[in-house]
Amino acid sequence: MKLGYRVLEARDSTQALAVARGHQSEIHLLVSDVVMPGGGGFQLAQQLLVERPKMRVLYMSGYTDEAVVRHGLLERGLNYLQKPFTPAVLARRVRDVLDAKEKS
């Protein structure tokens, strides 16, 4: 499914930091698994948001959103997508997060 987004890929959080830091243009959205090699998605997002405060974040996991919050992996109210999902569901959620009003 081609939707016109430019995607930067990384296999873990360490590589994601390097890829993001090497990318000169704006990064509009980070899509990250909550649990991954090299550190969690929340920690990755916090590091990148210092450098890119306008970047939006969409977390995903095979755990339910309630389990992720209960185990302290994410805070309630963050953008979240539970696996498994279809490409169409991912596309809709990405668009929703990008179109959401900025937090004040």
N, CA, C and O atoms as CSV, one atom per row, in Angstrom:
chain,resi,resn,atom,element,x,y,z
A,1,MET,N,N,0.860,-1.170,0.000
A,1,MET,CA,C,0.000,0.000,0.000
A,1,MET,C,C,0.906,1.232,0.000
A,1,MET,O,O,1.636,1.467,0.963
A,2,LYS,N,N,0.861,1.998,-1.051
A,2,LYS,CA,C,1.655,3.230,-1.162
A,2,LYS,C,C,0.760,4.414,-0.853
A,2,LYS,O,O,-0.262,4.620,-1.507
A,3,LEU,N,N,1.151,5.195,0.156
A,3,LEU,CA,C,0.323,6.326,0.578
A,3,LEU,C,C,1.059,7.664,0.486
A,3,LEU,O,O,0.523,8.697,0.888
A,4,GLY,N,N,2.280,7.646,-0.042
A,4,GLY,CA,C,3.010,8.883,-0.229
A,4,GLY,C,C,3.869,9.323,0.942
A,4,GLY,O,O,4.449,10.408,0.902
A,5,TYR,N,N,3.963,8.513,1.978
A,5,TYR,CA,C,4.813,8.846,3.113
A,5,TYR,C,C,6.247,8.411,2.829
A,5,TYR,O,O,6.473,7.388,2.182
A,6,ARG,N,N,7.199,9.176,3.307
A,6,ARG,CA,C,8.595,8.750,3.254
A,6,ARG,C,C,8.868,8.060,4.578
A,6,ARG,O,O,8.650,8.640,5.642
A,7,VAL,N,N,9.340,6.831,4.516
A,7,VAL,CA,C,9.535,6.019,5.714
A,7,VAL,C,C,11.023,5.797,5.943
A,7,VAL,O,O,11.749,5.390,5.036
A,8,LEU,N,N,11.462,6.066,7.158
A,8,LEU,CA,C,12.817,5.755,7.602
A,8,LEU,C,C,12.710,4.514,8.472
A,8,LEU,O,O,11.936,4.496,9.429
A,9,GLU,N,N,13.473,3.478,8.155
A,9,GLU,CA,C,13.358,2.219,8.881
A,9,GLU,C,C,14.563,1.983,9.778
A,9,GLU,O,O,15.675,2.420,9.480
A,10,ALA,N,N,14.321,1.277,10.890
A,10,ALA,CA,C,15.387,0.879,11.809
A,10,ALA,C,C,15.001,-0.433,12.459
A,10,ALA,O,O,13.821,-0.696,12.689
A,11,ARG,N,N,15.992,-1.256,12.754
A,11,ARG,CA,C,15.705,-2.580,13.344
A,11,ARG,C,C,15.594,-2.541,14.860
A,11,ARG,O,O,15.033,-3.459,15.458
A,12,ASP,N,N,16.128,-1.479,15.505
A,12,ASP,CA,C,16.045,-1.359,16.959
A,12,ASP,C,C,16.160,0.109,17.339
A,12,ASP,O,O,16.338,0.964,16.472
A,13,SER,N,N,16.061,0.405,18.621
A,13,SER,CA,C,16.052,1.803,19.050
A,13,SER,C,C,17.403,2.490,18.842
A,13,SER,O,O,17.449,3.690,18.570
A,14,THR,N,N,18.484,1.753,18.965
A,14,THR,CA,C,19.806,2.337,18.742
A,14,THR,C,C,19.944,2.799,17.295
A,14,THR,O,O,20.395,3.914,17.032
A,15,GLN,N,N,19.556,1.939,16.366
A,15,GLN,CA,C,19.621,2.310,14.959
A,15,GLN,C,C,18.619,3.426,14.650
A,15,GLN,O,O,18.907,4.306,13.839
A,16,ALA,N,N,17.460,3.397,15.280
A,16,ALA,CA,C,16.457,4.441,15.055
A,16,ALA,C,C,16.989,5.814,15.458
A,16,ALA,O,O,16.767,6.797,14.751
A,17,LEU,N,N,17.683,5.885,16.583
A,17,LEU,CA,C,18.287,7.155,17.004
A,17,LEU,C,C,19.295,7.643,15.970
A,17,LEU,O,O,19.307,8.822,15.614
A,18,ALA,N,N,20.134,6.741,15.492
A,18,ALA,CA,C,21.144,7.115,14.500
A,18,ALA,C,C,20.504,7.566,13.191
A,18,ALA,O,O,20.926,8.561,12.603
A,19,VAL,N,N,19.495,6.842,12.739
A,19,VAL,CA,C,18.808,7.199,11.500
A,19,VAL,C,C,18.135,8.561,11.642
A,19,VAL,O,O,18.250,9.404,10.752
A,20,ALA,N,N,17.445,8.779,12.736
A,20,ALA,CA,C,16.749,10.054,12.953
A,20,ALA,C,C,17.734,11.207,13.057
A,20,ALA,O,O,17.503,12.277,12.492
A,21,ARG,N,N,18.815,11.001,13.765
A,21,ARG,CA,C,19.808,12.064,13.927
A,21,ARG,C,C,20.539,12.367,12.622
A,21,ARG,O,O,21.036,13.476,12.426
A,22,GLY,N,N,20.600,11.392,11.743
A,22,GLY,CA,C,21.235,11.603,10.442
A,22,GLY,C,C,20.303,12.163,9.389
A,22,GLY,O,O,20.738,12.496,8.286
A,23,HIS,N,N,19.031,12.270,9.715
A,23,HIS,CA,C,18.021,12.755,8.767
A,23,HIS,C,C,17.859,14.263,8.952
A,23,HIS,O,O,17.479,14.723,10.028
A,24,GLN,N,N,18.144,15.018,7.916
A,24,GLN,CA,C,18.142,16.470,8.023
A,24,GLN,C,C,16.748,17.093,7.982
A,24,GLN,O,O,16.530,18.153,8.570
A,25,SER,N,N,15.817,16.457,7.307
A,25,SER,CA,C,14.461,17.009,7.176
A,25,SER,C,C,13.633,16.701,8.416
A,25,SER,O,O,14.038,15.933,9.288
A,26,GLU,N,N,12.470,17.319,8.464
A,26,GLU,CA,C,11.555,17.104,9.584
A,26,GLU,C,C,11.061,15.654,9.608
A,26,GLU,O,O,10.853,15.038,8.563
A,27,ILE,N,N,10.880,15.131,10.803
A,27,ILE,CA,C,10.231,13.834,10.989
A,27,ILE,C,C,8.890,14.144,11.629
A,27,ILE,O,O,8.824,14.640,12.753
A,28,HIS,N,N,7.832,13.847,10.908
A,28,HIS,CA,C,6.495,14.194,11.370
A,28,HIS,C,C,5.944,13.194,12.372
A,28,HIS,O,O,5.191,13.558,13.275
A,29,LEU,N,N,6.328,11.914,12.209
A,29,LEU,CA,C,5.735,10.868,13.036
A,29,LEU,C,C,6.740,9.754,13.291
A,29,LEU,O,O,7.395,9.265,12.371
A,30,LEU,N,N,6.848,9.366,14.547
A,30,LEU,CA,C,7.598,8.175,14.934
A,30,LEU,C,C,6.571,7.084,15.204
A,30,LEU,O,O,5.668,7.269,16.020
A,31,VAL,N,N,6.705,5.946,14.522
A,31,VAL,CA,C,5.880,4.776,14.795
A,31,VAL,C,C,6.828,3.759,15.417
A,31,VAL,O,O,7.785,3.319,14.780
A,32,SER,N,N,6.557,3.391,16.662
A,32,SER,CA,C,7.490,2.542,17.393
A,32,SER,C,C,6.770,1.489,18.212
A,32,SER,O,O,5.708,1.740,18.781
A,33,ASP,N,N,7.363,0.313,18.260
A,33,ASP,CA,C,6.867,-0.718,19.152
A,33,ASP,C,C,7.189,-0.298,20.587
A,33,ASP,O,O,8.192,0.371,20.835
A,34,VAL,N,N,6.352,-0.686,21.503
A,34,VAL,CA,C,6.572,-0.350,22.910
A,34,VAL,C,C,7.797,-1.093,23.450
A,34,VAL,O,O,8.610,-0.516,24.171
A,35,VAL,N,N,7.921,-2.365,23.099
A,35,VAL,CA,C,9.038,-3.193,23.549
A,35,VAL,C,C,9.839,-3.606,22.327
A,35,VAL,O,O,9.298,-4.192,21.389
A,36,MET,N,N,11.144,-3.296,22.343
A,36,MET,CA,C,12.003,-3.666,21.218
A,36,MET,C,C,13.453,-3.735,21.672
A,36,MET,O,O,13.793,-3.230,22.742
A,37,PRO,N,N,14.312,-4.357,20.865
A,37,PRO,CA,C,15.728,-4.449,21.226
A,37,PRO,C,C,16.371,-3.069,21.359
A,37,PRO,O,O,16.051,-2.150,20.605
A,38,GLY,N,N,17.264,-2.938,22.309
A,38,GLY,CA,C,18.003,-1.695,22.468
A,38,GLY,C,C,17.305,-0.645,23.302
A,38,GLY,O,O,17.833,0.455,23.469
A,39,GLY,N,N,16.131,-0.952,23.831
A,39,GLY,CA,C,15.385,0.011,24.640
A,39,GLY,C,C,13.952,0.107,24.164
A,39,GLY,O,O,13.645,-0.252,23.027
A,40,GLY,N,N,13.090,0.581,25.012
A,40,GLY,CA,C,11.672,0.665,24.675
A,40,GLY,C,C,11.329,1.850,23.803
A,40,GLY,O,O,12.087,2.815,23.705
A,41,GLY,N,N,10.178,1.761,23.172
A,41,GLY,CA,C,9.707,2.825,22.307
A,41,GLY,C,C,9.456,4.133,23.023
A,41,GLY,O,O,9.673,5.202,22.454
A,42,PHE,N,N,8.998,4.066,24.273
A,42,PHE,CA,C,8.738,5.296,25.024
A,42,PHE,C,C,10.045,6.045,25.269
A,42,PHE,O,O,10.099,7.266,25.121
A,43,GLN,N,N,11.097,5.318,25.643
A,43,GLN,CA,C,12.393,5.945,25.881
A,43,GLN,C,C,12.958,6.526,24.581
A,43,GLN,O,O,13.527,7.618,24.581
A,44,LEU,N,N,12.802,5.803,23.492
A,44,LEU,CA,C,13.237,6.299,22.183
A,44,LEU,C,C,12.530,7.601,21.851
A,44,LEU,O,O,13.168,8.575,21.452
A,45,ALA,N,N,11.227,7.620,22.014
A,45,ALA,CA,C,10.444,8.821,21.703
A,45,ALA,C,C,10.877,9.995,22.573
A,45,ALA,O,O,11.001,11.115,22.078
A,46,GLN,N,N,11.108,9.753,23.863
A,46,GLN,CA,C,11.514,10.840,24.750
A,46,GLN,C,C,12.846,11.446,24.313
A,46,GLN,O,O,13.019,12.664,24.369
A,47,GLN,N,N,13.778,10.616,23.883
A,47,GLN,CA,C,15.063,11.113,23.397
A,47,GLN,C,C,14.886,11.941,22.123
A,47,GLN,O,O,15.473,13.014,21.989
A,48,LEU,N,N,14.086,11.444,21.201
A,48,LEU,CA,C,13.905,12.149,19.930
A,48,LEU,C,C,13.080,13.420,20.085
A,48,LEU,O,O,13.306,14.397,19.372
A,49,LEU,N,N,12.127,13.413,21.010
A,49,LEU,CA,C,11.291,14.603,21.202
A,49,LEU,C,C,12.084,15.790,21.748
A,49,LEU,O,O,11.683,16.937,21.550
A,50,VAL,N,N,13.189,15.538,22.424
A,50,VAL,CA,C,14.055,16.627,22.870
A,50,VAL,C,C,14.607,17.364,21.650
A,50,VAL,O,O,14.686,18.592,21.642
A,51,GLU,N,N,14.984,16.612,20.632
A,51,GLU,CA,C,15.566,17.179,19.417
A,51,GLU,C,C,14.503,17.596,18.401
A,51,GLU,O,O,14.739,18.494,17.593
A,52,ARG,N,N,13.354,16.962,18.436
A,52,ARG,CA,C,12.285,17.187,17.457
A,52,ARG,C,C,10.946,17.330,18.185
A,52,ARG,O,O,10.108,16.431,18.120
A,53,PRO,N,N,10.744,18.445,18.873
A,53,PRO,CA,C,9.565,18.591,19.731
A,53,PRO,C,C,8.222,18.584,18.996
A,53,PRO,O,O,7.193,18.344,19.628
A,54,LYS,N,N,8.197,18.836,17.698
A,54,LYS,CA,C,6.936,18.827,16.946
A,54,LYS,C,C,6.565,17.438,16.429
A,54,LYS,O,O,5.473,17.241,15.896
A,55,MET,N,N,7.474,16.479,16.587
A,55,MET,CA,C,7.242,15.133,16.089
A,55,MET,C,C,6.087,14.478,16.855
A,55,MET,O,O,6.013,14.588,18.079
A,56,ARG,N,N,5.211,13.816,16.156
A,56,ARG,CA,C,4.130,13.038,16.777
A,56,ARG,C,C,4.634,11.610,16.979
A,56,ARG,O,O,5.599,11.190,16.340
A,57,VAL,N,N,3.980,10.871,17.866
A,57,VAL,CA,C,4.401,9.503,18.167
A,57,VAL,C,C,3.186,8.590,18.182
A,57,VAL,O,O,2.148,8.928,18.752
A,58,LEU,N,N,3.324,7.433,17.551
A,58,LEU,CA,C,2.316,6.375,17.579
A,58,LEU,C,C,3.011,5.109,18.062
A,58,LEU,O,O,3.932,4.611,17.415
A,59,TYR,N,N,2.567,4.596,19.196
A,59,TYR,CA,C,3.134,3.383,19.765
A,59,TYR,C,C,2.277,2.196,19.345
A,59,TYR,O,O,1.075,2.326,19.118
A,60,MET,N,N,2.926,1.026,19.245
A,60,MET,CA,C,2.180,-0.199,18.965
A,60,MET,C,C,2.742,-1.330,19.808
A,60,MET,O,O,3.896,-1.299,20.236
A,61,SER,N,N,1.897,-2.332,20.036
A,61,SER,CA,C,2.311,-3.494,20.812
A,61,SER,C,C,1.292,-4.611,20.645
A,61,SER,O,O,0.140,-4.379,20.276
A,62,GLY,N,N,1.741,-5.817,20.924
A,62,GLY,CA,C,0.837,-6.954,20.948
A,62,GLY,C,C,0.038,-7.026,22.236
A,62,GLY,O,O,-0.938,-7.770,22.326
A,63,TYR,N,N,0.452,-6.249,23.237
A,63,TYR,CA,C,-0.285,-6.180,24.495
A,63,TYR,C,C,-1.477,-5.233,24.340
A,63,TYR,O,O,-1.447,-4.332,23.502
A,64,THR,N,N,-2.508,-5.430,25.130
A,64,THR,CA,C,-3.628,-4.487,25.114
A,64,THR,C,C,-3.148,-3.159,25.683
A,64,THR,O,O,-2.169,-3.115,26.428
A,65,ASP,N,N,-3.833,-2.086,25.337
A,65,ASP,CA,C,-3.428,-0.776,25.860
A,65,ASP,C,C,-3.503,-0.746,27.380
A,65,ASP,O,O,-2.676,-0.103,28.028
A,66,GLU,N,N,-4.482,-1.434,27.954
A,66,GLU,CA,C,-4.627,-1.474,29.414
A,66,GLU,C,C,-3.438,-2.197,30.052
A,66,GLU,O,O,-2.935,-1.760,31.086
A,67,ALA,N,N,-2.987,-3.295,29.447
A,67,ALA,CA,C,-1.841,-4.045,29.986
A,67,ALA,C,C,-0.561,-3.213,29.889
A,67,ALA,O,O,0.265,-3.241,30.801
A,68,VAL,N,N,-0.395,-2.487,28.810
A,68,VAL,CA,C,0.790,-1.655,28.618
A,68,VAL,C,C,0.845,-0.572,29.694
A,68,VAL,O,O,1.912,-0.296,30.243
A,69,VAL,N,N,-0.284,0.033,29.994
A,69,VAL,CA,C,-0.343,1.066,31.045
A,69,VAL,C,C,-0.125,0.428,32.419
A,69,VAL,O,O,0.643,0.940,33.234
A,70,ARG,N,N,-0.799,-0.682,32.665
A,70,ARG,CA,C,-0.720,-1.353,33.975
A,70,ARG,C,C,0.712,-1.783,34.298
A,70,ARG,O,O,1.124,-1.725,35.457
A,71,HIS,N,N,1.468,-2.209,33.295
A,71,HIS,CA,C,2.847,-2.649,33.517
A,71,HIS,C,C,3.849,-1.499,33.448
A,71,HIS,O,O,5.058,-1.721,33.517
A,72,GLY,N,N,3.351,-0.280,33.312
A,72,GLY,CA,C,4.223,0.887,33.346
A,72,GLY,C,C,5.035,1.110,32.098
A,72,GLY,O,O,6.023,1.844,32.129
A,73,LEU,N,N,4.641,0.492,30.987
A,73,LEU,CA,C,5.399,0.661,29.753
A,73,LEU,C,C,5.021,1.950,29.028
A,73,LEU,O,O,5.842,2.523,28.312
A,74,LEU,N,N,3.795,2.402,29.209
A,74,LEU,CA,C,3.315,3.643,28.583
A,74,LEU,C,C,2.366,4.339,29.530
A,74,LEU,O,O,1.799,3.720,30.430
A,75,GLU,N,N,2.198,5.623,29.320
A,75,GLU,CA,C,1.230,6.407,30.070
A,75,GLU,C,C,-0.124,6.358,29.366
A,75,GLU,O,O,-0.184,6.252,28.141
A,76,ARG,N,N,-1.182,6.431,30.117
A,76,ARG,CA,C,-2.530,6.464,29.557
A,76,ARG,C,C,-2.691,7.722,28.693
A,76,ARG,O,O,-2.160,8.780,29.031
A,77,GLY,N,N,-3.409,7.606,27.603
A,77,GLY,CA,C,-3.713,8.754,26.766
A,77,GLY,C,C,-2.765,8.964,25.596
A,77,GLY,O,O,-2.985,9.867,24.790
A,78,LEU,N,N,-1.710,8.152,25.479
A,78,LEU,CA,C,-0.804,8.288,24.353
A,78,LEU,C,C,-1.387,7.577,23.138
A,78,LEU,O,O,-2.230,6.691,23.280
A,79,ASN,N,N,-0.947,7.958,21.957
A,79,ASN,CA,C,-1.417,7.328,20.719
A,79,ASN,C,C,-0.928,5.885,20.682
A,79,ASN,O,O,0.269,5.622,20.794
A,80,TYR,N,N,-1.867,4.951,20.523
A,80,TYR,CA,C,-1.553,3.542,20.660
A,80,TYR,C,C,-2.340,2.721,19.649
A,80,TYR,O,O,-3.504,3.004,19.367
A,81,LEU,N,N,-1.678,1.692,19.104
A,81,LEU,CA,C,-2.301,0.779,18.164
A,81,LEU,C,C,-1.938,-0.639,18.582
A,81,LEU,O,O,-0.760,-0.982,18.684
A,82,GLN,N,N,-2.951,-1.457,18.822
A,82,GLN,CA,C,-2.715,-2.830,19.261
A,82,GLN,C,C,-2.521,-3.742,18.065
A,82,GLN,O,O,-3.282,-3.684,17.099
A,83,LYS,N,N,-1.487,-4.594,18.131
A,83,LYS,CA,C,-1.251,-5.606,17.103
A,83,LYS,C,C,-2.175,-6.781,17.354
A,83,LYS,O,O,-2.588,-6.980,18.496
A,84,PRO,N,N,-2.512,-7.547,16.374
A,84,PRO,CA,C,-2.218,-7.331,14.964
A,84,PRO,C,C,-3.172,-6.302,14.365
A,84,PRO,O,O,-4.261,-6.072,14.893
A,85,PHE,N,N,-2.762,-5.695,13.277
A,85,PHE,CA,C,-3.603,-4.740,12.571
A,85,PHE,C,C,-3.354,-4.876,11.080
A,85,PHE,O,O,-2.321,-5.392,10.655
A,86,THR,N,N,-4.285,-4.420,10.311
A,86,THR,CA,C,-4.160,-4.468,8.849
A,86,THR,C,C,-3.453,-3.202,8.364
A,86,THR,O,O,-3.400,-2.205,9.084
A,87,PRO,N,N,-2.915,-3.240,7.151
A,87,PRO,CA,C,-2.326,-2.021,6.596
A,87,PRO,C,C,-3.323,-0.857,6.555
A,87,PRO,O,O,-2.936,0.293,6.762
A,88,ALA,N,N,-4.587,-1.144,6.294
A,88,ALA,CA,C,-5.602,-0.080,6.243
A,88,ALA,C,C,-5.817,0.550,7.619
A,88,ALA,O,O,-5.981,1.765,7.727
A,89,VAL,N,N,-5.816,-0.268,8.662
A,89,VAL,CA,C,-5.973,0.254,10.023
A,89,VAL,C,C,-4.764,1.102,10.394
A,89,VAL,O,O,-4.920,2.175,10.977
A,90,LEU,N,N,-3.570,0.642,10.067
A,90,LEU,CA,C,-2.363,1.425,10.334
A,90,LEU,C,C,-2.418,2.757,9.583
A,90,LEU,O,O,-2.117,3.802,10.160
A,91,ALA,N,N,-2.794,2.729,8.325
A,91,ALA,CA,C,-2.877,3.956,7.524
A,91,ALA,C,C,-3.857,4.950,8.142
A,91,ALA,O,O,-3.564,6.144,8.206
A,92,ARG,N,N,-5.008,4.478,8.592
A,92,ARG,CA,C,-6.013,5.355,9.201
A,92,ARG,C,C,-5.490,5.957,10.507
A,92,ARG,O,O,-5.672,7.146,10.769
A,93,ARG,N,N,-4.843,5.129,11.316
A,93,ARG,CA,C,-4.330,5.606,12.606
A,93,ARG,C,C,-3.202,6.622,12.411
A,93,ARG,O,O,-3.134,7.623,13.124
A,94,VAL,N,N,-2.322,6.363,11.447
A,94,VAL,CA,C,-1.251,7.312,11.127
A,94,VAL,C,C,-1.859,8.652,10.722
A,94,VAL,O,O,-1.425,9.702,11.197
A,95,ARG,N,N,-2.852,8.617,9.852
A,95,ARG,CA,C,-3.486,9.857,9.402
A,95,ARG,C,C,-4.157,10.583,10.569
A,95,ARG,O,O,-4.066,11.806,10.682
A,96,ASP,N,N,-4.832,9.822,11.435
A,96,ASP,CA,C,-5.490,10.420,12.605
A,96,ASP,C,C,-4.484,11.138,13.504
A,96,ASP,O,O,-4.732,12.258,13.952
A,97,VAL,N,N,-3.354,10.491,13.764
A,97,VAL,CA,C,-2.340,11.084,14.638
A,97,VAL,C,C,-1.739,12.333,13.982
A,97,VAL,O,O,-1.529,13.345,14.651
A,98,LEU,N,N,-1.468,12.263,12.696
A,98,LEU,CA,C,-0.900,13.416,11.996
A,98,LEU,C,C,-1.883,14.591,11.933
A,98,LEU,O,O,-1.472,15.751,11.975
A,99,ASP,N,N,-3.169,14.288,11.832
A,99,ASP,CA,C,-4.188,15.331,11.713
A,99,ASP,C,C,-4.680,15.890,13.055
A,99,ASP,O,O,-5.358,16.916,13.093
A,100,ALA,N,N,-4.340,15.221,14.133
A,100,ALA,CA,C,-4.815,15.673,15.455
A,100,ALA,C,C,-4.266,17.072,15.765
A,100,ALA,O,O,-3.156,17.434,15.375
A,101,LYS,N,N,-5.088,17.834,16.478
A,101,LYS,CA,C,-4.658,19.171,16.884
A,101,LYS,C,C,-3.448,19.056,17.787
A,101,LYS,O,O,-3.324,18.111,18.566
A,102,GLU,N,N,-2.545,20.042,17.673
A,102,GLU,CA,C,-1.376,20.054,18.529
A,102,GLU,C,C,-1.798,20.278,19.976
A,102,GLU,O,O,-2.751,21.002,20.264
A,103,LYS,N,N,-1.060,19.635,20.875
A,103,LYS,CA,C,-1.300,19.831,22.298
A,103,LYS,C,C,-0.824,21.224,22.681
A,103,LYS,O,O,0.186,21.698,22.161
A,104,SER,N,N,-1.534,21.879,23.575
A,104,SER,CA,C,-1.098,23.205,24.011
A,104,SER,C,C,-0.234,23.123,25.217
A,104,SER,O,O,0.223,24.150,25.720
